[in-house]
């Protein structure tokens, strides 16, 4: 059998913008973390950036079977999500836009930090995508194939990465199955690579994060941290300055602003919408033609209660409906700017 570690060519790591620089399964560099600590010493991002939502190990193989082994640094129960959703490797086989779900490499319980599973597939070259766990730091990931199997670099994505910045919803909470997060579903539908900069309870519009994001090549920036702003006043103080920091470095970058998903009408949601809409209107009035606004109050329709697990986070149906609203906007942007 041939053994590949996640860092061995021709396997490729996607979804971690600084991986080529530091070869770590983390979302920030040490310098970015230090800048954020100086701005907000209490930021949860300083811990959460070691999570790997949206990170993928990709390759092609003609092996009729392959084994995936995973080791986590630790495993901590999540009140809103199961081991299947946030401490497992999800194995997808086939094209980026239409893969089939092959199964999970999941710990058997909350005391085990290791797991392995063997998967069977047709004896032909196919793309394999290993979607890493959302909640934990991955210590090791390896793939084993028969000696006579070919292993090659994955098929390139159709579009350069979309970068999503936002809350625990952006991060993937609380779907029961990692590919159902709207960020992954939308990117898969488009055949686009992506970065998930969702930070549960901790994306507060800090300019240090804007500076970090400014260094990352991307095709579209999706700006979605409304839920993490403690109140409308905080959102008003931070939303437009964050946007302007990104726009100053990327004058032509498509930027899509989202407002928080809403299950029931509320004055708070309306106030937050108006703050974000003001950032959008001022950009348009200044001549910016590369901004879009999606109203989160329209995601779920009249039966919004069916779309959430707790009145805050979407369930799988909620994420599906979010994807149905977000995907056409991103498709129009990508196809008009970069071609079909």
C-alpha positions, 0 to 999 in steps of 0.5 A, a space after each residue: 500500500 502507498 501512504 500519503 500525508 495530507 501535505 504530500 504531493 500530489 494531494 492539495 490542501 484547499 480552503 486555508 489561504 496561508 497554507 502555502 506560507 506556513 504549512 499549518 492547518 489553520 486560518 490565520 498566520 501568527 502575524 495576523 493573530 498578533 494584530 488582532 490581539 492588539 486590537 481586541 485581546 478578548 477575540 475568540 478568533 484567536 482560538 477559533 482560527 485553528 478550526 478548519 471549516 471549509 478546508 479540503 484535501 483534494 486529489 484524484 485516484 483510480 484506486 478501487 478502494 482507499 483508506 482515510 485516517 484522521 487524528 484530532 488534537 482534542 474533541 469537545 462536545 458541541 451543544 448544537 451539533 453532533 460528531 458527524 457534523 463537526 468532528 468528522 472528515 466528510 468524504 466526497 467522490 466525483 466532480 466538484 459541482 456534483 460529488 456523491 457522498 461516500 461517508 464519514 471518517 468519524 470518532 466513535 465517541 467523545 473520548 476518541 481523537 482518532 478515526 479511520 475508514 476504508 471507502 470503495 469506488 469504481 476502478 477509474 480516475 475520480 476526484 476525491 474531496 476530504 472535507 475537514 472537521 469544522 470544530 477541531 484542530 487536525 493533527 494528522 490526516 493520511 490516505 492509503 491506496 493500493 501500490 498499483 493505484 494512480 494518484 494525481 492532482 485534483 481537477 482545478 476548480 472552475 473559479 478562484 476562491 470566494 471568501 466568506 467572512 462572518 458568524 457561526 452560521 458562516 462557519 456552518 452551525 448548525 447543519 447535521 452534515 458539513 456539506 450542507 452549510 450554505 458556504 459549501 453548498 453554494 461553492 460546490 454548485 458554482 464549481 468555485 474554491 472557497 475560504 470559510 472565515 466564519 468565527 462563532 460568536 467572534 467576528 466583530 468587524 475588527 479591522 485587523 481581520 480586514 487587513 488579513 483578508 486584504 492579503 488573500 486573493 479571491 474572486 468575490 468577498 461575502 461579508 456576513 458578520 451581522 449576527 456577531 455584532 453585539 447590538 446595532 450600535 456596534 454594527 453601525 460603528 464597524 460595518 462601513 469602516 470594515 467595508 472601506 478597508 477592503 475596498 481601499 485595497 480591492 477597488 474592483 472586487 465584487 463584494 456581497 453584503 448579507 444581513 442576518 437570517 431572520 425567522 420571525 420579524 423583529 425591530 432589531 433585525 430591521 434596524 440591523 438591515 438598515 445599517 448594512 443597507 446604508 453601507 451599500 447605498 453610500 457605496 453605490 452613491 459614490 459610484 461603486 458598481 461592484 457591491 450587492 446586498 442580500 436581505 437575510 429577512 427574505 431567506 426562509 419565507 413564512 415557515 421560518 420556524 422550520 428552518 432553524 434548530 434553535 431560533 438562531 442557527 439554520 438547520 439543513 433546510 435553512 441552509 438550503 434556502 440560504 443557498 437558493 438565495 445566495 447562489 444566483 447572485 454569486 453565479 451572475 457575478 462570476 459568470 459576468 466577470 470571469 466567464 462560464 
